[in-house]
């Protein structure tokens, strides 16, 4: 009976040790304590059915509210997984994760097939400002496609916009003063949208005033 009790205690000890090692982190990560009053990741957990890039963006954005510690980002990450993805994580080799960058690379490689088809800059080739289309309508249409293209270069965006724009003040301005930042391109477009809409408003006001004089 005594030997049996010792065996049970030994088995439990072994199981506990094995469970404690069911993680892929190196000691420099697993030994870092979590922040005080930490409640865990409280957003939707990833199950491979959605875009892994969006999950990683959501995770890092949420975690940045609490910490930027590399080890903490690693330790908390498995709490953002469920189902097959969590199973994948628990099967990673011990000591295979020594940084958050390594974890991100393994995660993105494993679930790359879950990414939707991404647009490329080729999608901008067919966009053209139609005759009579306002600058605001065109820029909104162009921007929706451009924002769907990951890592779109400002130079490529401006090239396609210049190609797509009808001749006018905004196109002339971009030719004379190119931009190398997408935010600057949007700001300048907004300025010329306002000018175009103000000019349209004045023309409409003049036309209405002319019609009233004719009626008199």
Protein Blocks (a to p, Z undefined) as FASTA:
>chain_A
ZZmmmmmmmmmmmmmmmmmmmccbdfklmmpccdehiabjabdcdehlacfklmmmmmmm
mmmmmoccfklmmmmmmmmgghjllmmmmmpcehkagbfklmmmmmmmmmmmmpccdddf
klmmmpccdehiafklmmmmmmmmmmmpghiafklmmmmmmmmpccdfklmmmmmmccfb
fklmmmmmmmmmmmmmmmmmmmmmmmmmmmmmmmZZ
